[in-house]
Amino acid sequence: MNDKFKIQLRIAGKQYPLFCRRDDERIFRAAANLINDKLLQYGNRYQGVVDEKDISMMVACDIASSKMRLLDQQNETPAYKKIEELNAELEKFIEDELKY
């Protein structure tokens, strides 16, 4: 069963059709709201200084950098835990070896 359906997202005053799964609709709508909020934020901050295309690129960079920070946090956490585990094992091994 194909559970994809068409939704309309309004971004920067323009309608964009998108096919998505029903359980992803909320995420896409939230993403569109985030983009619109950031466009408004940057648009107000740089009004008359840069054009809409530049503001769009600033928003894309802002959102992408937030995602990259999250990915870095996800990748560092398991590695840090594993390093701690290996360090504890190494310390125990050294202690046991020094006893003999």
N, C-alpha and C positions, 0 to 999 in steps of 0.2 A: 504494500500500500504506500503510495506516495503522499506523505503528509505535508508536503510543501504547499504554501499558498501565497498569494500576492498581497503585499501590504504597500502602503504609500507612506514614504517618509518625507517630511518637509525639513529641508536643510537650507539655510540662508534664503528663505523665502521661495524656494523652488521645490516642486514635488519630484520625488524619485521613486519609481516602482522597484520593488525588491521581492524576490521569491525567497522564503525562508520556512524553516520548520516551525510549527505552532509553538513549540516550547522555547524557541529562540526569539520569538516576536518581542517579548519584553526587553530582551537585551539590545536588540536593534533599535527599538524606540528610545531606550535610555541612552544609547550611543548618539542617536540623532539629537536628543536634548542636550547632551554634554557638548557636542559640536556647536550647537546653536548658542549655548551659554558662553562658550569660549570665544566664538566669533563676536558676540556682543561685548564681552570683556576686552578683547584686544581691539575691537573696533572703536570702543570708547577711549581706550588708552592712546591709540595712535591715529585718532580721527584727523583727517586732513594731512597727515604726514606720510602715510603709505597707502597704496591702493588695496582693493579687496583681495586681489590675488596674493599679495604679500601677507595680508592678514590671514588668509587661508593657510598659507605655508607655515606661519607662526603657530597656528592652532594645530596643524598636523604634527609639527615638531614637538609641541608641548605634550600632546596626547601620546605620541610615540615614545618620548623620553619617560613619561610616567609608566608606560608598559615595560620599557627596558629596565627601569628600576625594580619593578615587581619581579621580572624574570631573574634579575641578578639576585634578589633576596631569596627567591625560591631555589636557585642553584647553589647559593652559598650555604644555606641552612643545612641541607643533608651532608655536604662536604665537611662543614665545620664539625658536625656531630661525629662523622666517621673519623676525622682527625683526632678528636678527643678520645674516641674509643681506642684507636690505635696507639695513641700516646699513653693511655692507661695500661694497655697490654704491654707496651715496651717498658714502662717503669716497673711493672710487676716482674717481667722477665729479668730485668737488670737486678732488682732486689733479690730475686731467687738465685741468680748466678753469684751474687756477691756473698751469699750465705755459705756457699760451698768452698 
